Amino acid sequence: QVQLVESGGGLVQPGGSLRLSCAVSGSIGSINAMGWYRQAPGKQREFVATIFSATATNYAGSVRGRFTISRDNAKNTVYLQMNSLKPEDTAVYYCQILSGRGDAYWGQGTQVTVSS
């Protein structure tokens, strides 16, 4: 059974930083892409960032230049470094893993709150 365990969320002041982690365990086989999505209260879940390889990344326009996605293939872990956080970044953040077979797996979500 595949499990995704997220960590690193919390409360931070505007301008602060947080680093999210998502560790994948279980028989997933190969991993194609690893990514992050977020869902703010009353809004639909939206794309944040994805990484296919060390040099192939994609970001939502609202976070480009402030967030950095990375992955550790040996640990099957994806990270999201979030800098210069804004109140509008407040949301539940979910990691998503796309296996080589095309199956999608989601984490349970971690709350990020940006407030003074």
C-alpha positions as a Markdown table, in Angstrom:
| # | Residue | x | y | z |
|---|---|---|---|---|
| 1 | Gln | 0.0 | 0.0 | 0.0 |
| 2 | Val | 1.4 | 3.4 | -1.0 |
| 3 | Gln | 1.5 | 6.1 | 1.7 |
| 4 | Leu | 2.4 | 9.7 | 1.5 |
| 5 | Val | 3.3 | 11.4 | 4.7 |
| 6 | Glu | 3.6 | 15.2 | 4.7 |
| 7 | Ser | 5.2 | 17.4 | 7.3 |
| 8 | Gly | 6.5 | 20.9 | 7.8 |
| 9 | Gly | 3.3 | 23.0 | 7.9 |
| 10 | Gly | 2.6 | 25.6 | 10.5 |
| 11 | Leu | 2.0 | 29.2 | 11.4 |
| 12 | Val | 4.4 | 31.8 | 10.0 |
| 13 | Gln | 4.4 | 35.6 | 9.7 |
| 14 | Pro | 4.3 | 37.3 | 6.4 |
| 15 | Gly | 7.7 | 37.3 | 4.8 |
| 16 | Gly | 8.7 | 34.1 | 6.6 |
| 17 | Ser | 9.7 | 30.7 | 5.3 |
| 18 | Leu | 8.6 | 27.1 | 5.7 |
| 19 | Arg | 9.8 | 23.9 | 4.2 |
| 20 | Leu | 7.3 | 21.1 | 3.4 |
| 21 | Ser | 8.3 | 17.5 | 3.0 |
| 22 | Cys | 6.4 | 14.5 | 1.6 |
| 23 | Ala | 7.8 | 11.0 | 2.1 |
| 24 | Val | 6.5 | 8.2 | -0.1 |
| 25 | Ser | 6.5 | 4.6 | 1.1 |
| 26 | Gly | 5.1 | 1.4 | -0.2 |
| 27 | Ser | 5.3 | -0.4 | -3.5 |
| 28 | Ile | 4.9 | 2.4 | -5.9 |
| 29 | Gly | 7.5 | 1.3 | -8.5 |
| 30 | Ser | 8.9 | 4.1 | -10.5 |
| 31 | Ile | 7.9 | 7.7 | -9.9 |
| 32 | Asn | 7.3 | 9.9 | -12.8 |
| 33 | Ala | 6.5 | 13.3 | -11.2 |
| 34 | Met | 6.1 | 14.7 | -7.7 |
| 35 | Gly | 4.2 | 17.8 | -7.0 |
| 36 | Trp | 2.4 | 20.1 | -4.6 |
| 37 | Tyr | -1.1 | 21.5 | -4.7 |
| 38 | Arg | -3.0 | 23.7 | -2.2 |
| 39 | Gln | -6.6 | 24.4 | -1.3 |
| 40 | Ala | -7.6 | 27.5 | 0.5 |
| 41 | Pro | -11.0 | 27.7 | 2.4 |
| 42 | Gly | -13.8 | 28.1 | 0.0 |
| 43 | Lys | -11.6 | 27.6 | -3.1 |
| 44 | Gln | -10.8 | 24.7 | -5.4 |
| 45 | Arg | -7.5 | 22.9 | -5.1 |
| 46 | Glu | -4.9 | 24.5 | -7.3 |
| 47 | Phe | -1.6 | 23.5 | -8.7 |
| 48 | Val | 1.6 | 24.9 | -7.0 |
| 49 | Ala | 4.6 | 23.1 | -8.4 |
| 50 | Thr | 5.8 | 19.9 | -9.9 |
| 51 | Ile | 9.2 | 18.3 | -10.5 |
| 52 | Phe | 10.0 | 15.6 | -13.1 |
| 53 | Ser | 13.7 | 15.6 | -12.6 |
| 54 | Ala | 16.4 | 17.8 | -11.1 |
| 55 | Thr | 16.1 | 20.2 | -13.9 |
| 56 | Ala | 12.5 | 19.8 | -15.0 |
| 57 | Thr | 10.3 | 21.8 | -12.8 |
| 58 | Asn | 7.1 | 23.9 | -13.2 |
| 59 | Tyr | 5.5 | 26.5 | -11.0 |
| 60 | Ala | 2.3 | 28.3 | -10.7 |
| 61 | Gly | 2.7 | 32.0 | -11.6 |
| 62 | Ser | 1.7 | 33.1 | -8.1 |
| 63 | Val | 4.6 | 31.2 | -6.4 |
| 64 | Arg | 7.4 | 31.4 | -9.1 |
| 65 | Gly | 10.5 | 33.0 | -7.6 |
| 66 | Arg | 9.4 | 32.4 | -4.0 |
| 67 | Phe | 8.9 | 28.6 | -3.9 |
| 68 | Thr | 11.4 | 25.9 | -4.8 |
| 69 | Ile | 10.5 | 22.3 | -5.4 |
| 70 | Ser | 13.1 | 19.6 | -5.1 |
| 71 | Arg | 13.2 | 15.8 | -4.7 |
| 72 | Asp | 15.5 | 13.2 | -3.2 |
| 73 | Asn | 15.1 | 10.1 | -5.3 |
| 74 | Ala | 17.0 | 7.9 | -2.8 |
| 75 | Lys | 14.5 | 8.8 | -0.1 |
| 76 | Asn | 11.4 | 9.0 | -2.3 |
| 77 | Thr | 10.8 | 12.4 | -0.8 |
| 78 | Val | 9.7 | 15.7 | -2.3 |
| 79 | Tyr | 10.2 | 19.1 | -0.7 |
| 80 | Leu | 8.7 | 22.5 | -1.1 |
| 81 | Gln | 10.8 | 25.4 | 0.2 |
| 82 | Met | 8.5 | 28.4 | 0.6 |
| 83 | Asn | 10.0 | 31.8 | 1.1 |
| 84 | Ser | 8.6 | 35.3 | 1.2 |
| 85 | Leu | 5.3 | 33.9 | 2.3 |
| 86 | Lys | 2.1 | 36.0 | 2.0 |
| 87 | Pro | -1.3 | 35.7 | 3.7 |
| 88 | Glu | -2.7 | 34.5 | 0.4 |
| 89 | Asp | -0.5 | 31.5 | 0.6 |
| 90 | Thr | -2.6 | 30.2 | 3.5 |
| 91 | Ala | -4.0 | 26.9 | 2.5 |
| 92 | Val | -3.8 | 23.1 | 3.1 |
| 93 | Tyr | -0.9 | 21.9 | 1.0 |
| 94 | Tyr | -1.1 | 18.4 | -0.6 |
| 95 | Cys | 1.6 | 16.4 | -2.3 |
| 96 | Gln | 0.8 | 14.3 | -5.3 |
| 97 | Ile | 2.9 | 11.5 | -6.8 |
| 98 | Leu | 2.5 | 10.2 | -10.3 |
| 99 | Ser | 3.8 | 6.7 | -10.7 |
| 100 | Gly | 5.5 | 5.4 | -13.8 |
| 101 | Arg | 2.2 | 3.5 | -14.5 |
| 102 | Gly | 0.3 | 6.8 | -14.4 |
| 103 | Asp | -1.4 | 6.2 | -11.0 |
| 104 | Ala | -1.9 | 9.3 | -8.9 |
| 105 | Tyr | -1.4 | 9.3 | -5.1 |
| 106 | Trp | -2.2 | 12.1 | -2.6 |
| 107 | Gly | -1.0 | 13.0 | 0.8 |
| 108 | Gln | -3.3 | 13.8 | 3.7 |
| 109 | Gly | -2.5 | 17.5 | 3.6 |
| 110 | Thr | -0.6 | 19.9 | 5.9 |
| 111 | Gln | -1.9 | 23.3 | 7.0 |
| 112 | Val | 0.1 | 26.4 | 6.2 |
| 113 | Thr | -1.1 | 29.6 | 7.8 |
| 114 | Val | 0.5 | 33.0 | 7.0 |
| 115 | Ser | -0.6 | 35.6 | 9.5 |
| 116 | Ser | 0.8 | 38.3 | 11.7 |
